[in-house]
Amino acid sequence: MSETKTFKIVFAGGGTGGHIYPGIAVADEVKTIFKENNVPVKIYWIGSDRGMDKNLVEKNLTSQGGSIDEFIGIPCGKLRRYFSWENFTDLFRIAAGYFKAKKTLRKIQPDLLFSKGGFVSVPPCRAAKKLHIPFYTHECDFTPGLATRLNSKNADGIFVTYEETKKYFTDDLKKKCTVTGNPVRPVFYDNSSKEGKLFLNIDSKNKKPILLVLGGSLGARQINNMVIENLEWLKENFVVVHQTGKAFADENAPIMNSYDADYKPYAFIYNEMPSVIHASDVILSRAGANSIWESSVAGKPMVLVPLCGAGTRGDQVDNARYFEKNQAAYVLAGEDANKENLREALTELLDKKKRKEFSKNSAALSEGVRPARKIAEILFKVVKE
């Protein structure tokens, strides 16, 4: 009697949580689908050997109740679009990362590699091509980043979040594109607003809309400053839930200690974030691919302050404008991001009818098949053929 084959899938990506969290969501669904079909599978993750990759992925190892069997760190260099002396030194790290990724893939002999993007994904994708291992890549932003542009040239398939993203690829690459949406954790699909209000200690008699400010895990100084400048007005009109980021919290103890019925500052919210988003009426945030998709899944109207200027390729502006075009968000970009315009946008969303309209439009952008499940089903089909 022949032994049942254990399939092996390698995930590659990292550099930021924006690449890791969606990848973990896909890995979870891959494990689920293989289990449903009684097919053994092992999932490996190749990420950066420094930074947050190891910490985030190892929290999701099978030994911790997650879906990933092993994390492998490789050297990596950042792919910058601007001049920096680090571009030269990072060339050596990129080369070292390629050779370690190649050695790792030879040892694992995976059936398939899935890239979630980020600069760390480029060496493993190049190594997979060299070793004739099929690989697929996913782009979460409205416009493809440099890593996706490099990886897509040799990819067997390209997953994109938006239909319109296809226009940024050549005609040959368009044929490889599949629109999937952006993978988010399953918990974001469950309306847990009641749990969110309990966590936030919001009185059931409260009649004010809840404004959730997402300053990010490290904090968005621009957004934080606009909130503080408008704080008294905001408290008059909203219950303000303010995720400040650790740096702001460390530097502003008096503000962090001013927690009351109308202003609730937190350095960072993790496990409770899905329920807090569901409990909120309006979201004020950057326009990172994951945060806006999570807000869309929950059907929330948004005021977006995309990251602009040097050091960014403008991906957040593109993301934000897409939601603005579909009347799901107001956008404050560049010079428009000031306290007066913030107050004006939020005044519009104080109107229940306007909030309901934007909420409906927001939810419509992420309706349909769950992205993580859709991607996992395709990967399962590929390795089983």
C-alpha positions as CSV (number, residue, x, y, z in Angstrom):
1,M,0.0,0.0,0.0
2,S,1.5,3.3,-1.1
3,E,2.0,6.1,1.4
4,T,-0.1,9.2,0.9
5,K,2.0,12.1,-0.5
6,T,2.5,15.1,1.7
7,F,2.4,18.2,-0.5
8,K,4.7,21.1,0.3
9,I,3.9,24.8,-0.3
10,V,6.4,27.6,0.4
11,F,5.1,31.1,1.2
12,A,7.5,34.0,0.5
13,G,7.0,37.6,1.6
14,G,7.5,40.1,4.3
15,G,9.2,43.3,5.3
16,T,5.9,44.7,6.7
17,G,2.8,43.4,8.3
18,G,1.0,44.4,5.2
19,H,2.6,41.5,3.4
20,I,2.6,39.0,6.2
21,Y,-1.0,39.2,7.6
22,P,-2.7,38.5,4.3
23,G,-0.3,35.7,3.6
24,I,-1.1,34.1,6.9
25,A,-4.8,34.4,6.0
26,V,-4.1,32.5,2.8
27,A,-2.0,29.9,4.6
28,D,-4.8,29.3,7.1
29,E,-7.3,28.6,4.2
30,V,-4.8,26.4,2.4
31,K,-4.5,24.2,5.5
32,T,-8.3,24.1,5.8
33,I,-8.9,23.1,2.2
34,F,-6.3,20.4,2.3
35,K,-7.7,19.1,5.5
36,E,-11.3,19.1,4.0
37,N,-10.0,16.9,1.2
38,N,-7.9,14.6,3.5
39,V,-4.7,15.6,1.7
40,P,-1.6,16.2,3.9
41,V,0.3,19.5,3.4
42,K,3.2,21.2,4.9
43,I,3.6,25.0,4.7
44,Y,6.9,26.8,4.9
45,W,7.5,30.5,5.1
46,I,10.6,32.3,3.7
47,G,11.0,35.8,5.1
48,S,13.6,38.3,6.2
49,D,16.1,37.2,8.8
50,R,15.8,40.5,10.5
51,G,12.8,42.8,11.3
52,M,9.3,41.7,12.1
53,D,8.9,38.7,9.8
54,K,10.2,36.0,12.1
55,N,8.2,37.3,15.1
56,L,4.9,37.6,13.3
57,V,5.2,34.3,11.4
58,E,6.3,32.3,14.4
59,K,3.2,33.3,16.3
60,N,1.3,31.4,13.6
61,L,3.4,28.2,13.6
62,T,1.6,24.9,14.0
63,S,3.2,24.6,17.5
64,Q,1.3,27.8,18.4
65,G,-2.0,26.6,16.9
66,G,-1.4,28.2,13.5
67,S,-1.0,26.9,10.0
68,I,2.7,27.4,9.2
69,D,5.1,24.5,9.8
70,E,8.4,26.3,9.6
71,F,9.9,29.7,9.2
72,I,13.2,30.2,7.3
73,G,14.9,33.5,7.5
74,I,17.1,34.8,4.6
75,P,19.2,37.9,4.1
76,C,17.4,40.6,2.1
77,G,17.9,44.1,0.8
78,K,15.4,46.7,0.2
79,L,14.4,47.7,-3.4
80,R,14.5,51.5,-3.3
81,R,13.3,53.8,-6.0
82,Y,15.6,56.6,-4.7
83,F,19.3,57.1,-4.2
84,S,20.8,55.7,-1.1
85,W,24.3,54.3,-0.3
86,E,22.4,51.3,1.2
87,N,21.4,50.4,-2.4
88,F,24.9,49.2,-2.9
89,T,25.4,47.3,0.3
90,D,21.9,45.7,0.0
91,L,22.9,44.2,-3.4
92,F,25.1,41.8,-1.4
93,R,22.3,40.9,0.9
94,I,19.9,40.3,-2.1
95,A,22.5,38.0,-3.7
96,A,23.0,36.2,-0.4
97,G,19.2,35.9,0.0
98,Y,19.0,34.4,-3.5
99,F,21.5,31.7,-2.8
100,K,20.0,30.8,0.6
101,A,16.5,30.7,-0.9
102,K,17.8,28.5,-3.7
103,K,19.4,26.1,-1.2
104,T,16.3,26.1,1.0
105,L,14.0,25.3,-2.0
106,R,16.3,22.5,-3.2
107,K,16.1,21.0,0.3
108,I,12.3,21.3,0.7
109,Q,11.5,20.5,-2.9
110,P,8.1,22.2,-2.8
111,D,5.2,21.6,-5.2
112,L,4.5,25.4,-5.4
113,L,5.6,28.7,-4.1
114,F,3.2,31.6,-3.3
115,S,4.6,35.1,-3.0
116,K,2.8,37.7,-1.0
117,G,5.1,40.4,-2.1
118,G,7.6,42.8,-0.5
119,F,11.3,43.0,-1.3
120,V,12.1,39.7,0.5
121,S,10.0,37.8,-1.9
122,V,12.1,38.6,-5.0
123,P,15.1,36.2,-4.3
124,P,12.8,33.2,-3.6
125,C,10.8,33.8,-6.7
126,R,14.0,34.0,-8.8
127,A,15.2,30.8,-7.2
128,A,11.9,29.1,-7.9
129,K,12.1,30.0,-11.5
130,K,15.7,28.7,-11.7
131,L,14.6,25.4,-10.1
132,H,11.5,25.1,-12.3
133,I,9.2,25.4,-9.3
134,P,5.8,26.9,-10.2
135,F,5.0,30.1,-8.4
136,Y,2.1,32.6,-8.0
137,T,2.2,36.1,-6.7
138,H,-0.4,38.4,-5.2
139,E,-0.6,42.2,-5.3
140,C,-2.7,43.9,-2.7
141,D,-2.4,47.5,-3.8
142,F,-4.3,49.2,-6.6
143,T,-1.1,49.6,-8.6
144,P,1.6,46.9,-8.6
145,G,4.7,47.5,-6.6
146,L,8.3,46.9,-7.8
147,A,8.5,43.5,-6.2
148,T,5.3,42.4,-8.0
149,R,6.6,43.8,-11.3
150,L,9.8,41.8,-11.0
151,N,8.1,38.6,-9.8
152,S,5.3,38.7,-12.3
153,K,7.6,38.4,-15.3
154,N,8.2,34.7,-14.5
155,A,5.1,33.9,-12.4
156,D,2.7,31.1,-13.4
157,G,-0.1,33.2,-12.2
158,I,-0.8,36.7,-10.8
159,F,-3.5,37.5,-8.3
160,V,-4.7,41.1,-8.1
161,T,-7.1,42.8,-5.7
162,Y,-8.8,45.0,-8.2
163,E,-10.0,44.5,-11.8
164,E,-8.5,47.8,-12.8
165,T,-5.0,46.7,-11.7
166,K,-4.7,44.6,-14.8
167,K,-4.2,47.6,-17.0
168,Y,-0.7,48.1,-15.3
169,F,0.5,44.9,-16.8
170,T,1.6,44.0,-20.4
171,D,-0.9,42.1,-22.6
172,D,0.9,38.8,-22.0
173,L,0.8,39.3,-18.2
174,K,-2.8,40.3,-18.2
175,K,-3.7,36.8,-19.3
176,K,-2.1,35.5,-16.1
177,C,-4.1,37.8,-13.9
178,T,-6.9,36.6,-11.7
179,V,-8.9,39.1,-9.6
180,T,-9.2,37.8,-6.1
181,G,-9.6,40.8,-3.8
182,N,-7.3,41.2,-0.8
183,P,-7.0,38.4,1.8
184,V,-8.0,39.3,5.4
185,R,-8.4,37.2,8.5
186,P,-11.8,35.4,8.7
187,V,-12.7,37.2,11.9
188,F,-13.3,40.4,9.9
189,Y,-16.3,38.8,8.2
190,D,-18.1,38.2,11.6
191,N,-20.0,41.2,12.9
192,S,-18.7,41.5,16.4
193,S,-19.7,45.1,17.1
194,K,-21.2,44.1,20.5
195,E,-17.9,42.7,21.7
196,G,-16.1,45.8,20.3
197,K,-18.3,48.2,22.4
198,L,-17.7,46.0,25.5
199,F,-14.0,46.2,25.0
200,L,-14.2,50.0,24.5
201,N,-16.4,50.4,27.5
202,I,-18.9,52.4,25.5
203,D,-22.2,53.0,27.2
204,S,-25.3,51.4,25.5
205,K,-27.0,54.8,25.9
206,N,-24.4,56.5,23.8
207,K,-25.9,58.2,20.7
208,K,-22.7,59.7,19.2
209,P,-21.2,57.9,16.2
210,I,-17.9,56.1,17.0
211,L,-14.8,57.4,15.1
212,L,-11.9,54.9,14.9
213,V,-8.6,56.6,14.2
214,L,-5.9,54.1,13.0
215,G,-2.5,55.7,13.5
216,G,-0.9,52.3,12.7
217,S,1.3,50.1,14.9
218,L,4.1,52.7,14.8
219,G,1.9,55.7,14.6
220,A,1.1,58.1,11.8
221,R,2.3,61.5,13.1
222,Q,0.3,63.5,10.6
223,I,-3.0,61.8,11.5
224,N,-2.2,62.0,15.2
225,N,-1.5,65.7,15.1
226,M,-4.8,66.4,13.2
227,V,-6.7,64.5,15.8
228,I,-5.1,66.3,18.7
229,E,-5.6,69.7,17.0
230,N,-9.4,68.9,16.6
231,L,-9.8,66.9,19.8
232,E,-12.3,69.1,21.5
233,W,-14.5,69.4,18.4
234,L,-14.2,65.6,17.8
235,K,-15.2,64.8,21.4
236,E,-18.3,67.0,21.0
237,N,-19.5,65.0,18.0
238,F,-18.0,61.5,18.2
239,V,-16.7,58.9,20.6
240,V,-13.1,59.0,19.5
241,V,-11.2,55.7,19.6
242,H,-7.6,56.6,18.9
243,Q,-4.9,54.0,18.1
244,T,-1.9,56.2,18.4
245,G,1.0,53.9,17.8
246,K,3.7,53.2,20.4
247,A,5.9,56.2,19.6
248,F,3.1,58.7,20.2
249,A,2.0,56.9,23.3
250,D,5.5,57.0,24.8
251,E,5.9,60.7,24.1
252,N,2.4,61.9,25.1
253,A,1.6,60.4,28.5
254,P,-0.9,63.2,29.5
255,I,-2.9,62.5,26.4
256,M,-2.8,58.8,26.8
257,N,-4.0,59.3,30.4
258,S,-7.0,61.4,29.4
259,Y,-9.1,58.3,28.6
260,D,-12.8,59.1,29.2
261,A,-16.3,58.5,27.8
262,D,-15.6,60.5,24.6
263,Y,-11.8,59.9,24.0
264,K,-10.3,56.5,24.2
265,P,-6.6,56.4,23.3
266,Y,-4.7,53.1,22.8
267,A,-1.1,52.6,21.8
268,F,-2.1,49.6,19.8
269,I,-5.1,47.3,19.4
270,Y,-4.5,43.8,18.0
271,N,-6.8,40.9,18.9
272,E,-9.7,43.2,19.5
273,M,-9.3,45.1,16.3
274,P,-11.9,43.3,14.1
275,S,-14.6,43.8,16.7
276,V,-13.5,47.5,17.2
277,I,-13.8,48.1,13.5
278,H,-17.3,46.5,13.4
279,A,-18.3,48.7,16.4
280,S,-17.2,51.9,14.7
281,D,-19.3,54.2,12.5
282,V,-16.4,56.0,10.7
283,I,-12.8,55.1,10.1
284,L,-10.0,57.6,9.8
285,S,-6.7,56.1,8.6
286,R,-3.9,55.9,6.2
287,A,-4.7,54.1,2.9
288,G,-2.7,50.9,3.3
289,A,-4.1,48.0,1.3
290,N,-5.0,45.9,4.3
291,S,-6.6,48.5,6.6
292,I,-8.9,49.8,3.9
293,W,-9.9,46.3,2.8
294,E,-10.7,45.3,6.4
295,S,-12.8,48.4,6.7
296,S,-14.5,47.6,3.5
297,V,-15.3,44.1,4.6
298,A,-17.0,45.6,7.6
299,G,-18.8,48.1,5.4
300,K,-17.3,51.2,7.0
301,P,-17.2,54.7,5.5
302,M,-13.7,56.2,5.6
303,V,-11.7,59.4,5.7
304,L,-8.3,58.5,4.2
305,V,-5.0,60.3,4.7
306,P,-2.7,58.5,2.3
307,L,1.1,58.5,2.8
308,C,2.6,60.9,0.3
309,G,5.9,62.3,-0.7
310,A,9.5,61.0,-0.8
311,G,10.0,57.4,0.1
312,T,6.7,56.2,-1.2
313,R,5.7,55.2,-4.7
314,G,2.2,56.7,-4.3
315,D,0.4,53.4,-3.8
316,Q,-1.6,54.7,-0.8
317,V,-2.8,57.6,-2.9
318,D,-3.9,55.2,-5.7
319,N,-5.7,53.0,-3.1
320,A,-7.5,56.0,-1.6
321,R,-8.6,57.5,-4.9
322,Y,-10.2,54.2,-5.9
323,F,-12.3,54.3,-2.8
324,E,-13.1,58.0,-3.2
325,K,-14.1,57.4,-6.9
326,N,-16.6,54.7,-5.6
327,Q,-18.0,57.1,-3.0
328,A,-16.8,55.0,-0.1
329,A,-14.3,57.5,1.4
330,Y,-13.2,61.1,1.5
331,V,-9.5,61.6,0.8
332,L,-7.2,64.2,2.3
333,A,-3.9,63.9,0.4
334,G,-0.9,66.2,0.4
335,E,-1.7,69.8,1.2
336,D,-5.4,68.9,1.7
337,A,-4.5,66.9,4.8
338,N,-5.1,69.6,7.4
339,K,-7.3,70.1,10.5
340,E,-9.9,72.2,8.6
341,N,-10.4,69.7,5.8
342,L,-10.6,66.8,8.3
343,R,-13.3,68.6,10.2
344,E,-15.2,69.3,7.0
345,A,-15.0,65.6,5.9
346,L,-16.1,64.3,9.2
347,T,-19.0,66.8,9.4
348,E,-20.3,65.3,6.1
349,L,-20.2,61.9,7.8
350,L,-22.1,63.1,10.9
351,D,-25.2,62.8,8.6
352,K,-26.7,59.3,9.1
353,K,-27.9,59.2,5.5
354,K,-24.5,60.0,4.1
355,R,-22.8,57.4,6.4
356,K,-25.3,54.8,5.2
357,E,-24.6,55.6,1.6
358,F,-20.8,55.4,2.0
359,S,-21.2,52.3,4.1
360,K,-23.1,50.5,1.3
361,N,-20.6,51.6,-1.3
362,S,-17.7,50.5,0.9
363,A,-19.1,47.0,1.5
364,A,-19.8,46.6,-2.3
365,L,-16.1,46.9,-3.1
366,S,-15.2,43.7,-1.2
367,E,-18.4,41.7,-1.7
368,G,-18.2,38.2,-3.2
369,V,-15.9,35.2,-2.6
370,R,-13.5,35.6,0.3
371,P,-10.1,36.4,-1.2
372,A,-8.0,34.1,1.0
373,R,-10.4,31.2,0.3
374,K,-10.4,31.9,-3.5
375,I,-6.6,32.0,-3.7
376,A,-6.3,28.8,-1.5
377,E,-8.7,27.0,-3.8
378,I,-6.6,27.9,-6.9
379,L,-3.4,26.8,-5.2
380,F,-5.0,23.5,-4.1
381,K,-6.1,22.8,-7.7
382,V,-2.7,23.6,-9.1
383,V,-0.7,21.3,-6.8
384,K,-3.3,18.5,-7.3
385,E,-3.2,18.6,-11.1
